[in-house]
Structure formats: structure tokens, C-alpha cells
Amino acid sequence: MSHRRCVNQAYENTCSWILKHPVYTEWLAKNCELLWIQGSPGSGKSTLTSFIYDEFFRNKTSGR
């Protein structure tokens, strides 16, 4: 199974908590280049990163 396919199978709203997390909102507000995400193997870092990427470009194209 491909990586992208696994990431797309995340439960709905699995990663939505990050949108209100203080570290994430500060990162967005400061327009920083790097958001450091760390965790144990299999803890969802790739899924979370994919969610952030998709959310960023969804907001960028909608003018938010």
C-alpha cells in the first residue's frame, strides 16, 4: 500500500486538533519556514504533515 494511500485513510477530523494548537497557530502567524514535528515511529507524523500540507494549500487557494 502506498504512503499517500495510507495517509488518505486517516479517520475524519483525526488531525484537526493541530489547527488550534498554540505552536501551530504561532507558526502560521509568524510565517516561519519550519514546523518541527516529532514523535515515535508510527505515531502519525506523516499523516499530520499531510493534513497540514493539504490544509495550507486549501486555505491558500481560497484566499484565507
C-alpha positions, 0 to 999 in steps of 0.5 A, a space after each residue: 500500500 502506498 504512503 499517500 494511500 495510507 495517509 488518505 485513510 486517516 479517520 475524519 477530523 483525526 488531525 484537526 486538533 493541530 489547527 488550534 494548537 498554540 505552536 501551530 497557530 504561532 507558526 502560521 502567524 509568524 510565517 516561519 519556514 519550519 514546523 518541527 514535528 516529532 514523535 515515535 515511529 508510527 505515531 502519525 507524523 506523516 499523516 499530520 504533515 499531510 493534513 497540514 500540507 493539504 490544509 495550507 494549500 486549501 486555505 491558500 487557494 481560497 484566499 484565507 
